[in-house]
Amino acid sequence: MSNIKSFQRLLVVQALYELSINVNRSQTPINEIFANIVEHTDYKKKMNNANLKFAEKIYAGVMENIDEINKILKFYFFLILELSKHHHKK
């Protein structure tokens, strides 16, 4: 079961990446994007006939909280950049 959940997590990351670089797919239902990714990767062998409810829940949670996630990421990227600047000055 844990392996299937791991692959579903990877599937969500792959879908989020695909959507971030391909704006033409933004209106495509997530199940269609998942199916396309599974069909064209080795996930198909690993997922067998597992349903994608876990992946759907993760994706929905990310999309529901995307603004907050982006704020947190921007803060930490800025923090890392600032720390890196200070480190290089030494």
N, C-alpha and C positions, 0 to 999 in steps of 0.2 A: 504493500500500500504506500509506503513511504517513497519508493521509487517513482510511482505514478504521480504522487504529489510534487516531487522534485521536477519531473518533466513538465508538469502543468505550470509550475512556477517559471521554468525556462520558456515555456510557450508564451506566457503573458509578457515576459521581458522582450521576447522576439516580436510579439505583436505591437507592443508599445514603441519599440524601435522602428518597426516598419511604418507605423502611423506617423511617427515624428519626421521621417524623411520622405514620405510619399503622401502629400496632401490630397491627392486624388482619391485615396482610399478612406478618407476621414468619414465619409457617409456610408461606408460598407459595414454591414452588421458584423459584430465581433465574432460571431460563430462562423461566419464565412471566412474571415481572416484566419481564425484558428484552423479551420479545415484546410485552407490553402497551405498554411505553414506545415501542418502535419503531413499533408500529401507530398510535399516537396522536400522533406527532411527525413532523417532517420528516426524521428519521433514516432512515425507510423508503426515501425516495428516494436518500439518500446511501449507504446500506449495500448497496443492491442485494441480491444473494444471498449476501453474505459470511457466513461462519459466525462465531459469537460466542466462539470458543475463547479469544481474547486477553482479552476482557471477563470470561469465566469465570475465567481465571487471576488477573487483577487482583482480582476480587471475592474469590476464595478466599484470596489473599494478605492482603487487608485484614482479612477476617474472622478469619483465623488469628492476626493480629497486633493485633487491635482494642484489647486492653487496653494494650499498649505504646504504640500510636498515641494513645490517649486520655490516657495519662500525659504524653506529650510535649506534646500540645496544651494540657493543663491547665497544665503548667509554663510554656509560652510565653505563654499568656493571662494568667497571674498576673504574669509578668515584664513584659509590656506594660502591664498595669494599674498595676503599681508604678512603672514608668518614667513613665507618664502622670501619676501623682500627683505625682511629684517635679518634673516639667516644669511643672505648673500652679502649684506653690508658688513658683516663681521670679518 
